Amino acid sequence: MTNDYRIESAGSAFILIDDADEQVNTYRTEDAAKKDLERCKREDAMWESAKFLVDIAIKTHMEMYGVDRDTARYWINSAMGGA
């Protein structure tokens, strides 16, 4: 799931807002807001990829060791340093 962002003008500034109507940041130019919007979209895509890979690792541990999802998630999380 990638957030839908929008840019709104606020006087002489531009505000980047996410799909939860939370303000991401304020910018002096629309171009700066657009650049950060693209950065946010790339970051969202990277997080989605990471979550997908962790889910694969969890499912693999469930199958390999015959444990439930919570136990496998705990093991994976512990191996990642509790991240």
N, C-alpha and C positions, 0 to 999 in steps of 0.2 A: 504494500500500500504506500503510495507516494502522496504526500500532502499537496493540496492545491493551494498555491500562494497567490496573493493579489497585491498590487501596488496601488496605494491611494495617495492623492496629493493632500497636503496639509499646509496651506499657506505657501511658503516658498520651499518647503521640504517635501519629501516623499517617504511614505511609511510602507514597509513590507509586512503583510499580515498573513498568518497561516490559516488553514481551514477550520481551526478552532477559534477563530477571531482573536488570536493572541498576536500582539505586536512583536515582530522579530527584531526590527531595528528601524532607525530613522536615518535618512540620507539627504545630502544636499542636492543631489542631482538624480534624475530619473534613471540615467545610465548606471549610476552606482547601485541603485536599488535593483535594476535588472540583472546586473552582474552577481549580486548577492543572492537573488532569487535562483539563478542557475546553480550557484554553489550549494544552496540549500537542497535543490533537487538532486544533485550529485551525491550529497551526503545521505539523503534519504535512501537513494538506490544502494549505496554501500551498506547501510544498516540492514536493509532488506536482504541483501546477499549474505551478510554475516549471520542473520537470524536463520536463514535457510540452511546454511552449513552447520550451525549448531544443532538444528532440528534433525538433520541427517545423522550427526554424531550421537544424539540421544537415542534415536530409533535403532541405530546399529548396536549401541550398548544394551538396549532392551533385548534385542534378539540374541546377541552373543552371550550375555550373562543371565538371561531369563529373569530380569528385574523389572519392576514397574517404572513408569515414566518419571515419577518424582525422584526415585533413587538414581536412575540414569542421569537425570538433569543435575542432581546434586553432585554426582561424580564428575560430570563434565565441567560444571561450574567450579568445583574445587580444583580441577586440573588447570583451569584458566586463571587461577589465583583469586577466585571469588568474584570475578567480574560480573 
